[in-house]
Amino acid sequence: MGGQGKNGAASVGERDANRLIEEQLEARVEKLEAASDSDVLFYMGPIYPMASEMIKDAVEALPDKRDSVLFLLETGGGLIDVAERIAIILRHHYKRVAFLVPAEAMSAGTILVMSGDSIYMDYASMLGPIDPQIQTSSGNWVPALGYLEQYDRMIEKADKGTMTSAELSYMIENFDPAELYRYEQERELSIALLEEWLTKYKFKNWKKTETSGTKVTQQMRKDRAADIARKLNETNRWHSHSRGIPMTVLRRDLKLLIDDFGEDPELSAAVPGYYHLLKDYAFKRGNLVVIHTRERYFGY
């Protein structure tokens, strides 16, 4: 996807420049791998079906894989079932999975991040409310929880007798029980995945409570995971599907353990140089979707 010459092919100069940058990326990703003692995988783009295929191909192409992977993720969100498939792919190849969010991982990206043993952010990184995107019968993509919230509000107004004629007409014309059921199922799936993943991976080494030193039981892990899942699904708490939730709020309100990569000397030295060069290169090539490992750069 490099620049195009007059004959439609990348010029020699452009190919040479691309190769120089990619060599720099290889050197920087190897530095990050050494700092994290992990394979490094970077993905930027929506979490749609093609993403899981790209990630599967990239991981399978890595020779001499380590036991762990550091997955740098930047996404505005996407589909829950694709996030689940990506988590399955990573767990098939690695005993330990850590996610690092240099900028933002929203919605389905937040769900995917919760499948990690560790989550790395810094003061400017953002996760998002969990509001799965659903494609309607008309082809539009809508946030499922926002739809359910508005539906519940209309039902409440109907019960109180305060629904306007315009709202009543809209409900009659647009109500689709099958779509409503799909939205409810997506919400339940998002909660179920968070409860399973957090309990199994993120909380597996949570042995004692910080305040009283009480021994942590499996039920306590499940209860904490359920509480986090519920809070991330509360649309009224976050007000907007696209609103970012910073590390400080995740730690304070959700009591979620987040590692600050800005406070890690090796990671703080390796992450920014790699990430910014990769983003600049993607911008130069006009790539909105990018996957990168020490073995390959692919973007389109």
Stockholm file with secondary structure:
# STOCKHOLM 1.0

chainA/1-300         MGGQGKNGAASVGERDANRLIEEQLEARVEKLEAASDSDVLFYMGPIYPMASEMIKDAVEALPDKRDSVLFLLETGGGLIDVAERIAIILRHHYKRVAFLVPAEAMSAGTILVMSGDSIYMDYASMLGPIDPQIQTSSGNWVPALGYLEQYDRMIEKADKGTMTSAELSYMIENFDPAELYRYEQERELSIALLEEWLTKYKFKNWKKTETSGTKVTQQMRKDRAADIARKLNETNRWHSHSRGIPMTVLRRDLKLLIDDFGEDPELSAAVPGYYHLLKDYAFKRGNLVVIHTRERYFGY
#=GR chainA/1-300 SS CCCCCTTSSCCHHHHHHHHHHHHHHHHHHHHHHHHHTSEEEEEESCBSHHHHHHHHHHHHTCSSCCSEEEEEEEBCCBCHHHHHHHHHHHHHHCSEEEEECSSEECTHHHHHHTTSSEEEECTTCEECCCCCEEECTTSCEEEHHHHHHHHHHHHHHHHHTCCCHHHHHHHHHHCCHHHHHHHHHHHHHHHHHHHHHIIIIITTTCCBCTTTCCBCCHHHHHHHHHHHHHHHTCHHHHCCTTCCEEHHHHHHHSCCCCEEGGGSHHHHHHHHHHHHHHHHHHHHHTCSSEEECSSCEEEC
#=GC SS_cons         CCCCCTTSSCCHHHHHHHHHHHHHHHHHHHHHHHHHTSEEEEEESCBSHHHHHHHHHHHHTCSSCCSEEEEEEEBCCBCHHHHHHHHHHHHHHCSEEEEECSSEECTHHHHHHTTSSEEEECTTCEECCCCCEEECTTSCEEEHHHHHHHHHHHHHHHHHTCCCHHHHHHHHHHCCHHHHHHHHHHHHHHHHHHHHHIIIIITTTCCBCTTTCCBCCHHHHHHHHHHHHHHHTCHHHHCCTTCCEEHHHHHHHSCCCCEEGGGSHHHHHHHHHHHHHHHHHHHHHTCSSEEECSSCEEEC
//
